[in-house]
């Protein structure tokens, strides 16, 4: 999947966006993000967890990559706010 089509698929529609705002990510219990940062950067982890994992998960870079490419393609070191890296992965750059 590449180019604009791959990016378009990561943009949530209005219903998905409304559902994701202030709700827990459906991948919360299996996402590897928490295990990769919780111990080393607890303050950053808390902020990102509130904003993305328990807030607007459709804006999460990890969620976008998972949705576009599949869960196995989400890098361990990709944080929810790494949008540029997520766009590059999705577009195949």
N, CA, C and O atoms as a MOPAC input file, in Angstrom:
PM7 MOZYME 1SCF
protein

 N      0.84500 1    -1.16200 1     0.00000 1
 C      0.00000 1     0.00000 1     0.00000 1
 C      0.89200 1     1.22600 1     0.00000 1
 O      1.81100 1     1.31400 1     0.81400 1
 N      0.65200 1     2.14600 1    -0.86500 1
 C      1.51900 1     3.30400 1    -0.89500 1
 C      0.80500 1     4.50100 1    -1.46000 1
 O     -0.37400 1     4.44100 1    -1.80600 1
 N      1.53800 1     5.59000 1    -1.54800 1
 C      0.99800 1     6.80300 1    -2.11000 1
 C     -0.16300 1     7.35900 1    -1.32600 1
 O     -0.35600 1     7.05600 1    -0.14800 1
 N     -0.92900 1     8.18300 1    -2.01100 1
 C     -2.04000 1     8.87200 1    -1.35400 1
 C     -3.11800 1     7.91000 1    -0.87400 1
 O     -3.76500 1     8.17000 1     0.14100 1
 N     -3.32300 1     6.80100 1    -1.58300 1
 C     -4.35700 1     5.85100 1    -1.16300 1
 C     -4.08300 1     5.28900 1     0.21500 1
 O     -5.00200 1     5.16800 1     1.02400 1
 N     -2.82700 1     4.93900 1     0.50200 1
 C     -2.47100 1     4.41400 1     1.81000 1
 C     -2.69700 1     5.43400 1     2.90100 1
 O     -3.15500 1     5.09700 1     3.99300 1
 N     -2.37400 1     6.68900 1     2.60600 1
 C     -2.57900 1     7.74500 1     3.59000 1
 C     -4.05500 1     8.01300 1     3.80600 1
 O     -4.48800 1     8.24100 1     4.93600 1
 N     -4.82900 1     7.98900 1     2.73400 1
 C     -6.26300 1     8.25100 1     2.83200 1
 C     -6.93400 1     7.24500 1     3.75400 1
 O     -7.84800 1     7.60300 1     4.49700 1
 N     -6.49300 1     5.99400 1     3.71700 1
 C     -7.11000 1     4.95700 1     4.53700 1
 C     -6.87200 1     5.17100 1     6.02100 1
 O     -7.59800 1     4.61300 1     6.84300 1
 N     -5.86900 1     5.97000 1     6.38700 1
 C     -5.58700 1     6.18900 1     7.79900 1
 C     -6.37800 1     7.36000 1     8.36700 1
 O     -6.39000 1     7.56400 1     9.58100 1
 N     -7.03500 1     8.12700 1     7.51100 1
 C     -7.81500 1     9.26100 1     7.97500 1
 C     -9.17900 1     8.74900 1     8.42400 1
 O     -9.91400 1     8.16400 1     7.62900 1
 N     -9.52100 1     8.96200 1     9.68500 1
 C    -10.80300 1     8.44100 1    10.17300 1
 C    -11.98900 1     9.19900 1     9.59600 1
 O    -11.90300 1    10.39900 1     9.33600 1
 N    -13.10100 1     8.49100 1     9.39500 1
 C    -14.31200 1     9.18700 1     8.98200 1
 C    -14.95500 1     9.81500 1    10.22200 1
 O    -14.49400 1     9.59100 1    11.34100 1
 N    -15.99500 1    10.58200 1    10.02900 1
 C    -16.61000 1    11.32800 1    11.13200 1
 C    -17.10500 1    10.41300 1    12.24900 1
 O    -16.93200 1    10.73000 1    13.42600 1
 N    -17.71700 1     9.28500 1    11.89800 1
 C    -18.21900 1     8.36000 1    12.91500 1
 C    -17.08600 1     7.74300 1    13.71700 1
 O    -17.16900 1     7.63300 1    14.94000 1
 N    -16.02400 1     7.34000 1    13.02400 1
 C    -14.87800 1     6.74200 1    13.70900 1
 C    -14.20600 1     7.76900 1    14.61800 1
 O    -13.80400 1     7.44300 1    15.73500 1
 N    -14.08700 1     8.99100 1    14.14900 1
 C    -13.47100 1    10.04300 1    14.94500 1
 C    -14.29200 1    10.31900 1    16.20200 1
 O    -13.73700 1    10.42400 1    17.29600 1
 N    -15.60000 1    10.43400 1    16.05200 1
 C    -16.45500 1    10.69600 1    17.20300 1
 C    -16.36600 1     9.55800 1    18.21500 1
 O    -16.36500 1     9.79200 1    19.42400 1
 N    -16.29100 1     8.32700 1    17.71500 1
 C    -16.21100 1     7.16700 1    18.60200 1
 C    -14.86700 1     7.12000 1    19.33500 1
 O    -14.79600 1     6.69000 1    20.48600 1
 N    -13.80600 1     7.56600 1    18.66000 1
 C    -12.47500 1     7.43900 1    19.25500 1
 C    -12.13900 1     8.53700 1    20.25000 1
 O    -11.26000 1     8.35700 1    21.09200 1
 N    -12.82000 1     9.66600 1    20.16900 1
 C    -12.51500 1    10.76100 1    21.08300 1
 C    -13.00200 1    10.39000 1    22.47700 1
 O    -14.17400 1    10.07400 1    22.68400 1
 N    -12.08300 1    10.43600 1    23.41400 1
 C    -12.34800 1    10.13500 1    24.81700 1
 C    -12.82300 1     8.70100 1    25.04200 1
 O    -13.66900 1     8.44000 1    25.89600 1
 N    -12.27400 1     7.79500 1    24.27500 1
 C    -12.52700 1     6.38500 1    24.54200 1
 C    -11.19700 1     5.64700 1    24.47800 1
 O    -10.24500 1     6.11800 1    23.85600 1
 N    -11.14100 1     4.51400 1    25.11100 1
 C     -9.90400 1     3.75500 1    25.15900 1
 C     -9.66600 1     3.04700 1    23.82900 1
 O    -10.58900 1     2.51200 1    23.21500 1
 N     -8.42900 1     3.05700 1    23.40900 1
 C     -8.03200 1     2.39000 1    22.17000 1
 C     -8.39700 1     0.91100 1    22.23800 1
 O     -8.18100 1     0.27100 1    23.26700 1
 N     -8.94200 1     0.36400 1    21.16800 1
 C     -9.29700 1    -1.05600 1    21.17700 1
 C     -8.07300 1    -1.97300 1    21.26800 1
 O     -8.21800 1    -3.15700 1    21.56900 1
 N     -6.88600 1    -1.45200 1    21.01600 1
 C     -5.65800 1    -2.24800 1    21.09500 1
 C     -4.89300 1    -1.97500 1    22.38500 1
 O     -3.75100 1    -2.40700 1    22.54000 1
 N     -5.52100 1    -1.26400 1    23.30000 1
 C     -4.86500 1    -0.83800 1    24.54200 1
 C     -4.17700 1    -1.98800 1    25.27900 1
 O     -3.02600 1    -1.85200 1    25.69500 1
 N     -4.84800 1    -3.08400 1    25.44000 1
 C     -4.30200 1    -4.18300 1    26.24700 1
 C     -3.18600 1    -4.95700 1    25.54700 1
 O     -2.45700 1    -5.70200 1    26.20300 1
 N     -3.03600 1    -4.79800 1    24.23500 1
 C     -2.00200 1    -5.54700 1    23.52100 1
 C     -0.95100 1    -4.66800 1    22.85200 1
 O     -0.00900 1    -5.18200 1    22.24900 1
 N     -1.09900 1    -3.37400 1    22.95000 1
 C     -0.15100 1    -2.44800 1    22.32500 1
 C      1.18900 1    -2.49500 1    23.07100 1
 O      1.22500 1    -2.48200 1    24.30100 1
 N      2.26700 1    -2.54800 1    22.32200 1
 C      3.59700 1    -2.62000 1    22.94000 1
 C      4.13900 1    -1.24400 1    23.31600 1
 O      5.21800 1    -1.15500 1    23.90100 1
 N      3.42300 1    -0.17900 1    22.99800 1
 C      3.90600 1     1.16000 1    23.34300 1
 C      4.14900 1     1.30500 1    24.83500 1
 O      5.19700 1     1.80200 1    25.24600 1
 N      3.21300 1     0.88500 1    25.63300 1
 C      3.33600 1     1.08600 1    27.07300 1
 C      4.56000 1     0.39000 1    27.64700 1
 O      5.22700 1     0.94000 1    28.52300 1
 N      4.85900 1    -0.78300 1    27.17900 1
 C      6.00900 1    -1.49900 1    27.73000 1
 C      7.33100 1    -0.89300 1    27.28600 1
 O      8.35400 1    -1.11000 1    27.93600 1
 N      7.33300 1    -0.14100 1    26.19500 1
 C      8.58200 1     0.41000 1    25.68900 1
 C      8.96500 1     1.74700 1    26.31100 1
 O     10.11200 1     2.16900 1    26.16000 1
 N      8.07000 1     2.42300 1    26.99600 1
 C      8.36800 1     3.76200 1    27.50800 1
 C      8.00200 1     3.95800 1    28.97900 1
 O      8.55900 1     4.84500 1    29.62600 1
 N      7.11400 1     3.18600 1    29.50900 1
 C      6.58200 1     3.40700 1    30.85800 1
 C      7.66600 1     3.52000 1    31.92600 1
 O      7.59500 1     4.39500 1    32.78900 1
 N      8.65000 1     2.65800 1    31.87600 1
 C      9.68000 1     2.66600 1    32.90900 1
 C     10.74800 1     3.72300 1    32.68000 1
 O     11.27700 1     4.28400 1    33.64000 1
 N     11.07200 1     4.00200 1    31.42400 1
 C     12.16900 1     4.93100 1    31.13600 1
 C     11.74500 1     6.39300 1    31.11300 1
 O     12.53400 1     7.27100 1    31.46000 1
 N     10.50800 1     6.66300 1    30.70900 1
 C     10.01700 1     8.03600 1    30.61100 1
 C      8.58800 1     8.12800 1    31.16700 1
 O      7.64200 1     8.31500 1    30.40100 1
 N      8.42400 1     7.99800 1    32.47900 1
 C      7.07200 1     7.91200 1    33.05000 1
 C      6.20900 1     9.15700 1    32.81900 1
 O      5.00200 1     9.01900 1    32.61700 1
 N      6.77300 1    10.35000 1    32.84000 1
 C      5.96700 1    11.56200 1    32.63100 1
 C      5.46800 1    11.64500 1    31.19700 1
 O      4.29800 1    11.94400 1    30.95600 1
 N      6.35700 1    11.38000 1    30.24700 1
 C      5.96500 1    11.39000 1    28.83500 1
 C      4.93200 1    10.29800 1    28.57700 1
 O      3.95100 1    10.51300 1    27.86400 1
 N      5.15900 1     9.13900 1    29.15800 1
 C      4.22700 1     8.02300 1    29.00000 1
 C      2.82800 1     8.40900 1    29.48300 1
 O      1.83500 1     8.13800 1    28.80800 1
 N      2.75900 1     9.03400 1    30.64100 1
 C      1.47000 1     9.42800 1    31.20900 1
 C      0.73800 1    10.40900 1    30.29000 1
 O     -0.46400 1    10.27200 1    30.06400 1
 N      1.45700 1    11.39000 1    29.76600 1
 C      0.85400 1    12.37700 1    28.87000 1
 C      0.36600 1    11.72200 1    27.58300 1
 O     -0.77000 1    11.94700 1    27.16400 1
 N      1.21000 1    10.92000 1    26.96000 1
 C      0.84400 1    10.26800 1    25.70700 1
 C     -0.29100 1     9.26800 1    25.91000 1
 O     -1.17600 1     9.14500 1    25.06200 1
 N     -0.26300 1     8.57100 1    27.01200 1
 C     -1.31700 1     7.59700 1    27.30900 1
 C     -2.67200 1     8.29300 1    27.45900 1
 O     -3.69100 1     7.80700 1    26.96800 1
 N     -2.66500 1     9.43700 1    28.14500 1
 C     -3.91000 1    10.18500 1    28.31200 1
 C     -4.40900 1    10.72800 1    26.97700 1
 O     -5.59500 1    10.63400 1    26.66300 1
 N     -3.50300 1    11.29000 1    26.20600 1
 C     -3.87800 1    11.92200 1    24.94100 1
 C     -4.32500 1    10.91900 1    23.88200 1
 O     -5.30900 1    11.15400 1    23.18000 1
 N     -3.61500 1     9.81300 1    23.76300 1
 C     -3.88900 1     8.86800 1    22.68200 1
 C     -4.57600 1     7.57900 1    23.14500 1
 O     -5.63900 1     7.23500 1    22.63000 1
 N     -3.99900 1     6.87700 1    24.08900 1
 C     -4.52700 1     5.56700 1    24.49600 1
 C     -5.90200 1     5.66700 1    25.14200 1
 O     -6.76700 1     4.82200 1    24.91100 1
 N     -6.10000 1     6.70000 1    25.94900 1
 C     -7.37700 1     6.89600 1    26.63600 1
 C     -8.10200 1     8.13600 1    26.14200 1
 O     -8.99700 1     8.64600 1    26.81600 1
 N     -7.72700 1     8.61600 1    24.98600 1
 C     -8.32900 1     9.83000 1    24.44500 1
 C     -8.67900 1     9.64000 1    22.98800 1
 O     -9.60600 1     8.90400 1    22.65100 1
 N     -7.93000 1    10.31100 1    22.12200 1
 C     -8.20900 1    10.28200 1    20.69700 1
 C     -7.28400 1     9.28100 1    20.00800 1
 O     -6.31000 1     9.67200 1    19.36600 1
 N     -7.58500 1     8.00900 1    20.13900 1
 C     -6.68900 1     6.99100 1    19.60300 1
 C     -6.60300 1     7.00900 1    18.08300 1
 O     -5.61200 1     6.53100 1    17.53100 1
 N     -7.59900 1     7.54100 1    17.38900 1
 C     -7.52500 1     7.58500 1    15.92300 1
 C     -6.43600 1     8.54400 1    15.44200 1
 O     -6.04000 1     8.49200 1    14.27800 1
 N     -5.94900 1     9.41700 1    16.32500 1
 C     -4.85300 1    10.32000 1    15.97800 1
 C     -3.48800 1     9.71400 1    16.30000 1
 O     -2.46200 1    10.34900 1    16.05800 1
 N     -3.46200 1     8.51600 1    16.83100 1
 C     -2.22200 1     7.83800 1    17.22300 1
 C     -1.48700 1     7.31800 1    15.99200 1
 O     -2.07700 1     6.65100 1    15.14200 1
 N     -0.19700 1     7.62800 1    15.90500 1
 C      0.62300 1     7.15700 1    14.79000 1
 C      0.68500 1     5.63200 1    14.75800 1
 O      0.65400 1     5.03500 1    13.68200 1
 N      0.77200 1     5.00500 1    15.91300 1
 C      0.81800 1     3.54000 1    15.98900 1
 C     -0.48400 1     2.93800 1    15.45900 1
 O     -0.46200 1     1.94500 1    14.73100 1
 N     -1.61000 1     3.53800 1    15.82700 1
 C     -2.91000 1     3.04500 1    15.38000 1
 C     -3.03800 1     3.19400 1    13.86400 1
 O     -3.57300 1     2.30800 1    13.19600 1
 N     -2.55000 1     4.31000 1    13.32100 1
 C     -2.62100 1     4.54400 1    11.87600 1
 C     -1.81900 1     3.49400 1    11.10700 1
 O     -2.29200 1     2.96300 1    10.10100 1
 N     -0.61500 1     3.19600 1    11.57500 1
 C      0.21800 1     2.18400 1    10.91400 1
 C     -0.44200 1     0.81000 1    11.03500 1
 O     -0.49000 1     0.05600 1    10.06300 1
 N     -0.94200 1     0.49000 1    12.20600 1
 C     -1.60500 1    -0.78800 1    12.41100 1
 C     -2.79900 1    -0.93500 1    11.46200 1
 O     -2.99400 1    -1.99100 1    10.85900 1
 N     -3.57800 1     0.11000 1    11.33900 1
 C     -4.77400 1     0.05100 1    10.51200 1
 C     -4.42100 1    -0.07000 1     9.02100 1
 O     -5.08200 1    -0.79200 1     8.27500 1
 N     -3.37900 1     0.64300 1     8.60500 1
 C     -3.00000 1     0.64400 1     7.19200 1
 C     -2.18300 1    -0.57900 1     6.77800 1
 O     -2.35700 1    -1.10400 1     5.67900 1
 N     -1.29000 1    -1.03200 1     7.66400 1
 C     -0.34000 1    -2.07300 1     7.27500 1
 C     -0.45800 1    -3.36900 1     8.06200 1
 O      0.10100 1    -4.39200 1     7.66800 1
 N     -1.17600 1    -3.32700 1     9.15900 1
 C     -1.31200 1    -4.50900 1    10.00800 1
 C     -0.47500 1    -4.38100 1    11.26800 1
 O      0.53600 1    -3.67800 1    11.26500 1
 N     -0.87400 1    -5.04400 1    12.34200 1
 C     -0.19300 1    -4.90400 1    13.63200 1
 C      1.26300 1    -5.34800 1    13.61800 1
 O      2.08300 1    -4.82700 1    14.37300 1
 N      1.58100 1    -6.30400 1    12.76300 1
 C      2.96300 1    -6.78700 1    12.71600 1
 C      3.93000 1    -5.76900 1    12.11900 1
 O      5.14400 1    -5.93100 1    12.24800 1
 N      3.42600 1    -4.73700 1    11.47700 1
 C      4.27200 1    -3.72500 1    10.84100 1
 C      4.47900 1    -2.48700 1    11.71300 1
 O      5.13200 1    -1.53900 1    11.27900 1
 N      3.94100 1    -2.47700 1    12.92100 1
 C      4.12100 1    -1.33400 1    13.82800 1
 C      5.45600 1    -1.49600 1    14.55500 1
 O      5.62000 1    -2.43500 1    15.33400 1
 N      6.41300 1    -0.59400 1    14.31100 1
 C      7.71700 1    -0.70900 1    14.98500 1
 C      7.59100 1    -0.50600 1    16.49400 1
 O      6.78500 1     0.30000 1    16.95900 1
 N      8.39000 1    -1.24100 1    17.24200 1
 C      8.37800 1    -1.11500 1    18.70500 1
 C      8.69600 1     0.30900 1    19.14800 1
 O      8.15400 1     0.77800 1    20.14900 1
 N      9.56000 1     0.99400 1    18.42100 1
 C      9.99500 1     2.32900 1    18.83900 1
 C      9.12000 1     3.45500 1    18.29600 1
 O      9.46800 1     4.62500 1    18.46000 1
 N      8.00500 1     3.14000 1    17.66000 1
 C      7.09500 1     4.16900 1    17.15800 1
 C      6.19500 1     4.63900 1    18.29300 1
 O      5.45400 1     3.84800 1    18.87700 1
 N      6.26500 1     5.91100 1    18.59700 1
 C      5.42200 1     6.48700 1    19.65300 1
 C      4.16100 1     7.08000 1    19.03200 1
 O      4.14300 1     7.36100 1    17.83300 1
 N      3.12400 1     7.27300 1    19.81000 1
 C      1.85900 1     7.78000 1    19.27800 1
 C      1.95500 1     9.13600 1    18.57100 1
 O      1.14700 1     9.43600 1    17.69300 1
 N      2.93000 1     9.94400 1    18.94900 1
 C      3.05800 1    11.26900 1    18.34600 1
 C      4.06900 1    11.31400 1    17.19400 1
 O      4.37500 1    12.40100 1    16.70300 1
 N      4.58300 1    10.19600 1    16.76100 1
 C      5.54500 1    10.13200 1    15.65500 1
 C      4.81300 1    10.05600 1    14.30900 1
 O      4.93100 1     9.07500 1    13.57500 1
 N      4.06700 1    11.10000 1    14.00900 1
 C      3.22500 1    11.11400 1    12.81100 1
 C      4.02500 1    11.10700 1    11.51300 1
 O      3.61700 1    10.45600 1    10.55100 1
 N      5.15700 1    11.81700 1    11.46200 1
 C      5.96800 1    11.83200 1    10.24400 1
 C      6.50300 1    10.43800 1     9.93200 1
 O      6.49200 1    10.00400 1     8.77900 1
 N      6.96400 1     9.75000 1    10.95000 1
 C      7.47500 1     8.38800 1    10.76600 1
 C      6.34700 1     7.45900 1    10.31200 1
 O      6.55600 1     6.60200 1     9.45400 1
 N      5.17800 1     7.62500 1    10.87300 1
 C      4.03400 1     6.79300 1    10.46800 1
 C      3.66000 1     7.04200 1     9.02000 1
 O      3.40100 1     6.09800 1     8.27400 1
 N      3.62900 1     8.31200 1     8.61000 1
 C      3.30600 1     8.62500 1     7.20000 1
 C      4.33600 1     8.00200 1     6.26200 1
 O      3.98100 1     7.47900 1     5.20500 1
 N      5.61500 1     8.05800 1     6.64800 1
 C      6.66400 1     7.46300 1     5.81500 1
 C      6.49500 1     5.94800 1     5.70100 1
 O      6.65200 1     5.38600 1     4.61800 1
 N      6.18000 1     5.29600 1     6.80300 1
 C      5.96600 1     3.85200 1     6.77200 1
 C      4.78300 1     3.48800 1     5.87600 1
 O      4.86300 1     2.55900 1     5.07300 1
 N      3.71000 1     4.21600 1     6.02100 1
 C      2.49300 1     3.92300 1     5.26100 1
 C      2.68600 1     4.18100 1     3.77100 1
 O      2.16300 1     3.44500 1     2.93400 1
 N      3.43200 1     5.21800 1     3.44600 1
 C      3.63900 1     5.54100 1     2.03100 1
 C      4.75800 1     4.71700 1     1.41200 1
 O      4.97900 1     4.77300 1     0.20200 1
 N      5.46700 1     3.95000 1     2.24300 1
 C      6.52200 1     3.08700 1     1.72600 1
 C      7.85800 1     3.75600 1     1.53500 1
 O      8.71400 1     3.22700 1     0.82600 1
 N      8.06100 1     4.90700 1     2.15000 1
 C      9.34000 1     5.60900 1     2.02200 1
 C     10.32600 1     5.12500 1     3.03600 1
 O     11.45900 1     5.60600 1     3.07500 1

